Amino acid sequence: MGQRLRVLFSSLFSSLFSFLFKSHRNLSVTFIVVGLLCLPFADLEIYQVDPWQELSRMGQGIMQPSFPELSILADSVMITVAFALIAVSGAAFLGLILALFFHSRSVRIFSASIRSVHELFWGLIFMQVYGLSATTGVLAILVPFTGIFAKMFAEIIEQQSPVPNSAISPQADRCSQYLFSWLPQAWPQMVSYTRYRFECALRSSTILGFIGLPTLGFYLETAFKQGQYDEAAGLLLSFFILIASIRWWLNSRWVPAYLLIPCYLVLAFIALPDSPQVYGSSLVQFLIQDIWPKALLAADVGASLNWYQHQLLDIALPALWQTLLLSQLALVLTGLLVLLFYPWASQVFFPKKLSLMRGFARTFLLVLRSVPEMIFAFVFLLLFGPSGIPAVLALALHNAGLISYLLMRHSQQLTLRTDSSKGLNQYCYEVTPRIYPHFLSLLLYRWEVIIRESAILGILGITTLGFYIDSAFEDIRYDRALFLIVISALLNIAVDSFSRKIRGRLSQ
C-alpha cells in the first residue's frame, strides 16, 4: 500500500511539474500566481510616519554631494579594491585547479557548498576568529568566489571544441589535456569572466563595511545613519567612478596585463590594514567547540535532538518562510521591471535619432546594477521602516538593472524584417516574443542570487534568515548561527537545482 502511494504521489508531482513548466507561458503564469498568493502573508507595511520628507532630504543630498576627508576616502577605496583584487586573484587560481577535477562528485558538492553561503555570512564567521582584519575581508570573498569560479570555469571548458584535443596523444593524462587543449581555448572567456567577477567582488567588498570592515560601505552606512545624505551621495559617486573606471586601469597600452596585475597585487597587499595575531588554540576552539551545541559535545543524544528541533521549528522555518515570500515577490517584480526597462536602452526601439534617451536609460541601468542590494535596502529602510518593502524593492531594482542590460544587448543582435511594425506593436509582437526564452533563462539564473541576497538583508533588521544569523553572532550563539547558515546554504542549493531543472525542461 505504501509503495503504491509513493508511486501515485510521484506520478502526480511529475504531471504537475510537466504542466506548470512545459512552456514559457505556463512558467510565467505560475510565478505570477505564486507571487500574488505571497502578498497577503508578507509584511509590506510602511512604518515611517513621513517617508516623503526623508526622501526630500535624500534628494537634496544627492543634488549637492560632498566628500569626506581625502585621506579617509582614499584609504577606504584602497582597502575596498585590495580586498576584491586579492580575493579574486586567489579564487580564480583555486577555481582553475578545482575545474580540472570538477567531474568528481565530491568537488562539485564542495564547490556548491562554499558558494551557497553569502560573503557577508562568511565575513561574520571569519570575524569571530580574525576580528575586523584584512584576513576576514579577503577570506569572506575568496571562499565563495572559489566555488563560483570552479563551476563557471568547468562550464566554459565543457563548451570548447573537442578538435584540438584530438591532436594530443591518447595516452596523455587529464592534466596535460587541460593545460595544452582546453585551457588555451577557454582562456579568453575565462579572462572576460574574471573581469566580471572582479566587479562583483568590488560590490561584495563594499558591503562588508556593513559588518564593520573599513571599506566604502562602512562610511556609507555611517553617513546614512547620521542623516548626512550629501556625504553619502559623494561616497556613492566615488563607488560609481570606481566601477566605471575598471576597464581603463585593467587595460593599458604601455604595460601588458601579465605585468600590470602583479604590480596591482603588490600594491593591494601594501594597502591592506594590519591583522592581529591569531593563536592556533583560538581557531581550534572555534572549530571544535564554539560552533557545536553543548548537548552534542556532551554526547547527550536526546538533548541534542531537542535542541535541533527547537532551532528548526521555532527559528529556521519561520525565517525560511519570510525569506521565500520576499524572494518570490522580488522575482516577480524583477521580471515586470525588466520588461518595462529594457526597450528604453535598446537601439531597436530608440535609434540614433533618439540616442540621448537611450544614453539616459543605459546610465540608469548602470546605476541599478552597480549599486549593491544591501545599499538599496538600507536607503529604502530609512524611507519605509523595517518591513519587507525595502528588501523587495532593493532586490528587484538591482536585478532588473542587470537583466535589462543583458536583454537589451540580446535584442540588438536580432535580425528584424524590413517591413516589421514599429513602436508598441514591434515591442509586443516582434521583439519581446523572440527574446522571451532568454529573458526567462536569465530570470531563473538570478533566482538563486535573489534567495541569497534575501537572506543577508536580515542583517539590516528585516526578519529573514540573516536577521537571526546576525542576532546569533551578537549573542555569541555560534552553534545557532552555524546551523542557520547551513539551512541558508541548503536552501540556495535546492533553489539552484530546481532552477536548473526548469531551464532544462524549457530547453527541450
Wavefront OBJ file of the C-alpha trace (Angstrom):
o trace
v 0.000 0.000 0.000
v 2.790 2.420 0.946
v 4.653 1.656 -2.270
v 1.517 2.397 -4.335
v 1.006 5.736 -2.558
v 4.599 6.757 -3.217
v 4.251 5.856 -6.894
v 0.926 7.740 -7.072
v 2.321 10.891 -5.446
v 5.442 10.711 -7.601
v 3.302 10.448 -10.725
v 1.072 13.341 -9.655
v 4.073 15.539 -8.873
v 5.713 14.713 -12.205
v 2.494 15.502 -14.097
v 2.026 18.770 -12.200
v 5.653 19.781 -12.827
v 5.325 18.983 -16.528
v 2.151 21.057 -16.814
v 3.403 24.089 -14.876
v 6.760 24.301 -16.598
v 6.169 22.804 -20.019
v 6.128 26.207 -21.731
v 7.359 29.742 -21.187
v 3.801 30.983 -20.828
v 2.896 28.436 -18.163
v 6.082 29.229 -16.264
v 5.354 32.956 -16.310
v 1.771 32.476 -15.161
v 2.937 30.107 -12.398
v 5.418 32.596 -10.960
v 2.918 35.477 -11.136
v 0.205 33.438 -9.392
v 2.641 32.309 -6.684
v 3.717 35.925 -6.217
v 0.108 37.080 -5.816
v -0.507 34.307 -3.283
v 2.517 35.528 -1.297
v 1.204 39.094 -0.998
v -1.234 38.540 1.923
v 1.433 36.783 4.014
v 4.315 39.233 3.536
v 4.984 42.149 5.872
v 4.654 45.108 3.485
v 3.655 47.786 5.982
v 5.145 51.294 5.887
v 6.354 52.142 9.378
v 7.763 55.591 8.703
v 5.444 58.469 9.627
v 6.528 60.706 6.746
v 8.754 58.895 4.210
v 8.415 61.710 1.661
v 10.136 64.173 3.979
v 13.104 61.817 4.326
v 13.099 61.261 0.560
v 13.209 65.031 0.031
v 16.270 65.296 2.301
v 17.941 62.475 0.357
v 17.185 64.246 -2.899
v 18.789 67.448 -1.629
v 21.874 65.491 -0.576
v 22.155 63.822 -3.985
v 21.918 67.184 -5.748
v 24.679 68.645 -3.550
v 27.144 65.800 -2.900
v 30.100 66.324 -0.613
v 33.091 64.116 0.085
v 34.748 63.077 3.342
v 38.364 63.902 4.078
v 40.657 62.865 1.243
v 42.697 60.570 3.476
v 39.579 58.723 4.697
v 38.168 58.409 1.162
v 41.490 57.241 -0.291
v 42.048 54.654 2.461
v 38.524 53.222 2.152
v 38.791 52.998 -1.648
v 42.215 51.333 -1.493
v 41.034 48.798 1.110
v 37.898 48.063 -0.926
v 39.983 47.439 -4.056
v 42.642 45.480 -2.134
v 40.113 43.049 -0.634
v 38.495 42.494 -4.046
v 41.721 42.160 -6.052
v 43.497 39.742 -3.712
v 40.358 37.649 -3.185
v 39.541 37.380 -6.902
v 43.143 36.520 -7.793
v 43.256 33.750 -5.208
v 39.759 32.482 -6.029
v 40.471 32.408 -9.789
v 43.679 30.414 -9.201
v 41.945 27.913 -6.922
v 38.964 27.771 -9.306
v 41.302 26.817 -12.168
v 42.601 23.887 -10.121
v 39.141 22.734 -8.996
v 37.804 22.986 -12.567
v 40.275 20.263 -13.554
v 38.612 17.877 -11.097
v 35.045 19.170 -11.455
v 33.971 15.837 -12.943
v 34.338 14.460 -9.422
v 31.124 14.485 -7.404
v 32.945 15.432 -4.195
v 34.488 18.501 -5.866
v 31.094 19.599 -7.217
v 29.488 19.196 -3.774
v 32.347 21.098 -2.123
v 32.123 23.947 -4.639
v 28.341 24.160 -4.302
v 28.615 24.223 -0.511
v 31.068 27.107 -0.247
v 29.447 29.272 -2.944
v 25.954 28.844 -1.477
v 26.952 30.819 1.645
v 26.922 34.583 1.088
v 30.066 36.678 1.516
v 28.543 38.525 4.480
v 27.895 35.244 6.298
v 31.465 34.134 5.610
v 32.574 37.517 6.919
v 30.625 37.018 10.152
v 32.184 33.552 10.550
v 35.792 34.640 9.967
v 35.288 37.738 12.122
v 34.825 35.526 15.182
v 38.396 34.236 14.709
v 40.295 37.025 12.925
v 38.285 40.048 14.082
v 37.835 43.143 11.910
v 41.013 42.415 9.971
v 42.259 42.148 6.403
v 42.204 38.368 6.726
v 38.457 38.437 7.373
v 37.809 40.734 4.402
v 39.850 38.702 1.929
v 38.650 35.261 3.040
v 34.990 36.345 3.112
v 35.178 36.984 -0.642
v 37.767 34.370 -1.609
v 35.959 31.317 -0.224
v 32.574 31.650 -2.005
v 34.178 33.038 -5.163
v 36.389 29.931 -5.369
v 33.272 27.774 -5.668
v 31.798 30.134 -8.275
v 34.986 30.171 -10.356
v 35.272 26.374 -10.216
v 31.747 25.931 -11.565
v 31.972 28.602 -14.264
v 35.449 27.606 -15.466
v 34.324 23.969 -15.708
v 31.263 25.012 -17.743
v 33.407 27.181 -20.039
v 35.778 24.263 -20.647
v 32.866 21.937 -21.469
v 31.737 24.346 -24.196
v 35.065 24.206 -26.043
v 35.635 22.294 -29.264
v 36.999 18.731 -28.858
v 39.005 19.003 -32.114
v 42.270 20.403 -30.652
v 42.194 17.692 -28.010
v 42.348 15.028 -30.740
v 45.864 16.221 -31.647
v 47.101 15.212 -28.210
v 48.286 11.670 -27.634
v 45.520 9.354 -26.358
v 47.893 8.301 -23.568
v 48.083 11.887 -22.269
v 46.738 12.391 -18.761
v 43.868 14.728 -17.921
v 46.225 17.415 -16.641
v 48.067 17.566 -19.987
v 44.771 17.781 -21.882
v 43.703 20.561 -19.549
v 46.904 22.611 -19.991
v 47.504 22.153 -23.722
v 43.995 21.819 -25.211
v 41.109 23.013 -23.077
v 42.779 25.895 -21.249
v 44.199 27.728 -24.332
v 40.762 27.650 -25.972
v 38.875 28.737 -22.887
v 41.393 31.344 -21.721
v 39.800 34.442 -23.376
v 36.377 33.567 -21.916
v 37.940 32.882 -18.522
v 39.681 36.254 -18.535
v 36.450 38.018 -19.507
v 34.512 36.264 -16.733
v 37.249 37.045 -14.196
v 36.927 40.745 -15.003
v 33.174 40.489 -14.410
v 33.733 38.724 -11.094
v 36.153 41.449 -10.067
v 33.348 43.986 -10.468
v 31.150 41.720 -8.313
v 33.961 41.474 -5.770
v 34.123 45.259 -5.510
v 30.431 45.281 -4.596
v 30.975 42.460 -2.094
v 33.967 44.265 -0.596
v 31.878 47.410 -0.228
v 29.013 45.750 1.628
v 31.457 44.064 4.022
v 31.598 47.518 5.550
v 28.108 46.865 6.936
v 29.635 44.389 9.413
v 32.390 46.806 10.434
v 35.257 46.308 7.966
v 36.816 49.656 6.866
v 35.629 49.618 3.248
v 33.494 52.189 1.433
v 30.359 50.512 2.802
v 31.340 51.307 6.409
v 31.484 55.048 5.788
v 28.435 54.882 3.537
v 26.359 53.208 6.261
v 27.608 55.728 8.823
v 26.675 58.679 6.597
v 23.159 57.322 6.008
v 22.603 56.585 9.718
v 23.674 60.104 10.674
v 21.457 61.674 8.003
v 24.463 63.103 6.147
v 22.981 62.405 2.730
v 25.305 64.796 0.922
v 28.327 62.823 2.151
v 26.546 59.539 1.343
v 25.960 60.830 -2.205
v 29.649 61.670 -2.517
v 30.640 58.171 -1.379
v 28.178 56.591 -3.827
v 29.584 58.749 -6.613
v 33.075 57.568 -5.697
v 31.861 53.977 -5.904
v 30.321 54.569 -9.364
v 33.568 56.123 -10.585
v 35.470 53.126 -9.209
v 33.216 50.651 -11.044
v 33.200 52.671 -14.291
v 36.988 53.032 -14.337
v 37.747 49.288 -14.205
v 38.076 48.963 -17.973
v 40.745 51.671 -18.053
v 43.007 50.705 -15.199
v 42.846 46.984 -16.034
v 43.859 47.707 -19.649
v 46.981 49.639 -20.543
v 48.554 50.399 -23.892
v 52.004 50.626 -22.388
v 52.122 47.790 -19.836
v 50.939 44.222 -20.675
v 48.357 42.640 -18.373
v 50.721 39.897 -17.172
v 52.945 42.641 -15.703
v 50.172 45.024 -14.654
v 48.231 42.574 -12.472
v 51.255 41.544 -10.326
v 52.020 45.238 -9.740
v 48.446 45.835 -8.625
v 48.631 42.808 -6.313
v 51.793 44.118 -4.649
v 50.127 47.491 -4.087
v 46.993 45.725 -2.775
v 48.994 43.815 -0.146
v 50.661 47.060 0.894
v 47.239 48.775 1.222
v 45.842 46.051 3.500
v 45.301 47.059 7.127
v 47.237 45.192 9.789
v 45.747 41.921 11.009
v 46.066 40.910 14.661
v 47.912 37.752 15.551
v 45.631 34.744 15.834
v 46.680 31.861 18.015
v 46.033 28.356 16.814
v 44.240 27.485 20.040
v 41.566 30.125 19.350
v 40.909 28.726 15.876
v 40.788 25.145 17.171
v 38.384 26.135 19.946
v 36.089 27.874 17.472
v 36.012 24.902 15.083
v 35.798 22.123 17.670
v 33.750 23.658 20.490
v 32.097 27.032 19.814
v 30.088 26.156 16.702
v 28.558 22.960 18.134
v 25.694 22.657 20.654
v 26.799 21.817 24.202
v 24.458 18.828 24.296
v 26.132 17.385 21.192
v 29.603 17.864 22.687
v 28.389 16.104 25.829
v 27.079 13.197 23.670
v 23.550 13.723 25.012
v 21.513 12.456 22.044
v 18.099 13.354 23.451
v 19.064 16.907 24.379
v 20.771 17.341 21.009
v 17.656 16.301 19.117
v 15.537 18.666 21.230
v 17.959 21.499 20.525
v 17.910 20.944 16.757
v 14.122 20.570 16.797
v 13.753 23.902 18.589
v 16.119 25.680 16.196
v 14.362 24.222 13.170
v 10.716 24.690 14.137
v 10.858 27.900 16.155
v 13.550 29.854 14.296
v 14.663 28.373 10.968
v 11.285 27.551 9.392
v 9.639 30.952 10.141
v 12.762 32.695 8.829
v 12.778 30.457 5.750
v 9.125 31.275 5.140
v 9.772 35.031 5.214
v 12.860 34.649 3.034
v 10.930 32.694 0.399
v 7.996 35.119 0.487
v 10.167 38.175 -0.075
v 12.340 36.494 -2.709
v 9.302 35.328 -4.687
v 7.780 38.820 -4.654
v 11.155 40.268 -5.654
v 11.466 37.738 -8.506
v 8.068 38.649 -9.963
v 8.702 42.390 -9.594
v 12.122 41.947 -11.214
v 10.522 40.334 -14.260
v 7.947 43.109 -14.611
v 10.598 45.835 -14.287
v 12.836 44.154 -16.871
v 10.033 44.096 -19.438
v 9.476 47.777 -18.676
v 13.145 48.903 -18.658
v 14.980 47.076 -21.439
v 13.321 48.682 -24.523
v 14.327 52.203 -23.407
v 18.012 51.233 -23.613
v 17.779 49.218 -26.836
v 18.829 50.606 -30.202
v 15.966 48.645 -31.762
v 13.370 50.965 -30.238
v 15.488 54.111 -29.910
v 17.750 54.520 -32.957
v 20.432 57.171 -33.457
v 17.879 59.991 -33.657
v 16.888 59.234 -30.069
v 20.361 58.391 -28.769
v 20.010 60.843 -25.852
v 17.038 58.907 -24.454
v 18.908 55.637 -24.954
v 22.008 57.022 -23.220
v 19.962 58.169 -20.243
v 18.312 54.737 -19.965
v 21.669 52.932 -20.113
v 23.099 55.192 -17.429
v 20.063 54.427 -15.285
v 20.595 50.670 -15.761
v 24.303 51.085 -14.949
v 23.407 52.712 -11.625
v 20.866 49.990 -10.793
v 23.222 47.091 -11.468
v 26.254 48.769 -9.881
v 24.693 49.606 -6.507
v 24.655 46.518 -4.228
v 21.276 45.328 -2.984
v 22.393 45.990 0.589
v 22.802 49.714 -0.084
v 19.455 49.951 -1.870
v 17.783 48.128 1.021
v 19.427 50.413 3.579
v 18.109 53.510 1.773
v 14.587 52.089 1.489
v 14.785 51.044 5.126
v 15.246 54.679 6.102
v 12.216 55.588 3.984
v 9.723 52.828 4.822
v 10.936 51.205 8.028
v 11.912 47.563 8.765
v 9.328 45.726 6.679
v 9.616 43.558 3.595
v 9.219 46.541 1.249
v 12.912 47.608 1.353
v 14.028 44.049 0.608
v 11.628 43.534 -2.311
v 12.410 46.915 -3.891
v 16.174 46.561 -3.433
v 16.338 43.062 -4.908
v 14.010 43.905 -7.784
v 15.778 47.130 -8.817
v 19.319 45.698 -8.729
v 18.470 42.503 -10.606
v 16.203 44.337 -13.052
v 19.108 46.635 -13.926
v 21.402 43.673 -14.638
v 18.901 41.560 -16.595
v 17.596 44.576 -18.548
v 21.137 45.386 -19.670
v 21.747 41.810 -20.855
v 18.339 41.652 -22.527
v 18.970 44.979 -24.252
v 22.192 43.608 -25.748
v 20.401 40.444 -26.850
v 17.620 42.425 -28.547
v 20.183 44.386 -30.592
v 21.531 41.124 -32.029
v 18.170 40.251 -33.608
v 17.677 40.494 -37.364
v 14.329 42.197 -37.926
v 12.256 42.229 -41.094
v 12.384 45.406 -43.146
v 8.592 45.582 -43.079
v 8.281 44.884 -39.361
v 5.968 47.101 -37.340
v 7.246 49.916 -35.156
v 6.595 51.197 -31.667
v 4.394 49.238 -29.272
v 3.447 46.617 -31.872
v 7.122 45.914 -32.526
v 7.713 45.529 -28.795
v 4.718 43.250 -28.174
v 4.686 41.083 -31.296
v 8.155 41.199 -32.835
v 10.999 41.668 -30.347
v 9.775 40.568 -26.914
v 8.378 37.163 -28.036
v 11.726 36.320 -29.662
v 13.844 37.216 -26.640
v 11.368 35.931 -24.046
v 13.032 32.493 -23.624
v 16.348 34.234 -22.976
v 14.610 36.562 -20.529
v 13.166 33.652 -18.527
v 16.512 31.873 -18.541
v 18.226 34.947 -17.064
v 15.442 35.347 -14.505
v 15.750 31.731 -13.395
v 19.524 32.096 -13.193
v 19.157 35.127 -10.889
v 16.554 33.324 -8.753
v 19.207 31.659 -6.609
v 21.031 35.007 -6.266
v 17.813 36.680 -5.102
v 17.376 33.958 -2.469
v 20.954 34.519 -1.219
v 20.519 38.267 -1.066
v 17.097 37.979 0.614
v 18.706 36.030 3.418
v 21.542 38.501 4.078
v 19.242 41.549 4.069
v 18.144 40.357 7.506
v 21.338 41.955 8.840
v 19.547 45.291 8.345
v 16.672 44.217 10.602
v 14.347 42.564 8.076
v 13.136 39.259 9.516
v 14.787 36.879 7.045
v 17.414 34.249 7.840
v 20.138 36.891 8.043
v 18.369 38.625 10.926
v 18.543 35.531 13.117
v 22.084 34.690 11.995
v 23.329 38.171 12.856
v 21.479 38.061 16.197
v 23.053 34.694 16.999
v 26.548 36.081 16.378
v 25.797 39.140 18.527
v 24.603 36.867 21.355
v 27.718 34.676 20.928
v 25.481 31.734 19.976
v 27.824 30.363 17.340
v 26.102 26.976 17.315
v 22.791 28.540 16.333
v 24.483 30.796 13.778
v 26.215 27.874 12.077
v 23.002 25.839 11.998
v 21.079 28.684 10.350
v 23.897 29.301 7.853
v 23.743 25.618 6.866
v 19.973 25.951 6.425
v 20.530 29.017 4.213
v 23.109 27.134 2.133
v 20.801 24.136 1.673
v 18.010 26.483 0.558
v 20.286 28.090 -2.037
v 21.427 24.701 -3.340
v 17.810 23.471 -3.580
v 16.640 26.581 -5.461
v 19.638 26.436 -7.806
v 18.956 22.766 -8.560
v 15.245 23.437 -9.097
v 16.037 26.378 -11.358
v 18.420 24.280 -13.478
v 15.767 21.581 -13.783
v 13.216 24.114 -15.043
v 15.711 25.583 -17.531
v 16.473 22.105 -18.801
v 12.755 21.400 -19.184
v 12.172 24.595 -21.163
v 15.106 23.947 -23.481
v 13.708 20.567 -24.598
l 1 2 3 4 5 6 7 8 9 10 11 12 13 14 15 16 17 18 19 20 21 22 23 24 25 26 27 28 29 30 31 32 33 34 35 36 37 38 39 40 41 42 43 44 45 46 47 48 49 50 51 52 53 54 55 56 57 58 59 60 61 62 63 64 65 66 67 68 69 70 71 72 73 74 75 76 77 78 79 80 81 82 83 84 85 86 87 88 89 90 91 92 93 94 95 96 97 98 99 100 101 102 103 104 105 106 107 108 109 110 111 112 113 114 115 116 117 118 119 120 121 122 123 124 125 126 127 128 129 130 131 132 133 134 135 136 137 138 139 140 141 142 143 144 145 146 147 148 149 150 151 152 153 154 155 156 157 158 159 160 161 162 163 164 165 166 167 168 169 170 171 172 173 174 175 176 177 178 179 180 181 182 183 184 185 186 187 188 189 190 191 192 193 194 195 196 197 198 199 200 201 202 203 204 205 206 207 208 209 210 211 212 213 214 215 216 217 218 219 220 221 222 223 224 225 226 227 228 229 230 231 232 233 234 235 236 237 238 239 240 241 242 243 244 245 246 247 248 249 250 251 252 253 254 255 256 257 258 259 260 261 262 263 264 265 266 267 268 269 270 271 272 273 274 275 276 277 278 279 280 281 282 283 284 285 286 287 288 289 290 291 292 293 294 295 296 297 298 299 300 301 302 303 304 305 306 307 308 309 310 311 312 313 314 315 316 317 318 319 320 321 322 323 324 325 326 327 328 329 330 331 332 333 334 335 336 337 338 339 340 341 342 343 344 345 346 347 348 349 350 351 352 353 354 355 356 357 358 359 360 361 362 363 364 365 366 367 368 369 370 371 372 373 374 375 376 377 378 379 380 381 382 383 384 385 386 387 388 389 390 391 392 393 394 395 396 397 398 399 400 401 402 403 404 405 406 407 408 409 410 411 412 413 414 415 416 417 418 419 420 421 422 423 424 425 426 427 428 429 430 431 432 433 434 435 436 437 438 439 440 441 442 443 444 445 446 447 448 449 450 451 452 453 454 455 456 457 458 459 460 461 462 463 464 465 466 467 468 469 470 471 472 473 474 475 476 477 478 479 480 481 482 483 484 485 486 487 488 489 490 491 492 493 494 495 496 497 498 499 500 501 502 503 504 505 506 507 508
